[in-house]
Amino acid sequence: MGTSSKATTSRPREVRISSQAFHNINEVTGYIAFVDQSPLNAIKVGDALFETIDRIERNPLAFKECRELPTKSKMYRQAICYSWIIIY
C-alpha cells in the first residue's frame, strides 16, 4: 500500500487594506505619473500591486515567510511586486 500525501493549500482569505497602504499606493503611482511623467507606467504598477494583493487573497500561503519580521509562528509573509515588498 502506498502512502497518500495531501498538498498543503490555504483557503482564500479576505484582505483588508489599511488607509495607510492605500495612501502609499497612491503616492507611488502619483510619483510615477507626475514626477516621472509616465502615467502609463503608473497604471501598470498600480494594477500589478492590486493583482498581487488579489493573489494574496486567493492563496495567502503561496508566498514565502518574511525574514524581516521573523516570528515563531511564521505568521508574516511577503509578496514581491516589482521593487516593492508587500508584508502581510
Number of C-alpha atoms within 10 A of each C-alpha: 3 4 5 6 6 6 6 8 10 12 10 14 12 10 13 9 10 9 9 9 12 11 11 12 16 14 12 14 23 18 15 18 16 11 10 12 12 14 16 12 14 20 15 11 19 17 13 14 20 13 13 16 19 16 15 22 17 16 14 22 18 15 15 13 18 18 11 10 12 12 11 5 6 12 12 17 21 21 21 13 15 9 5 11 13 15 13 16
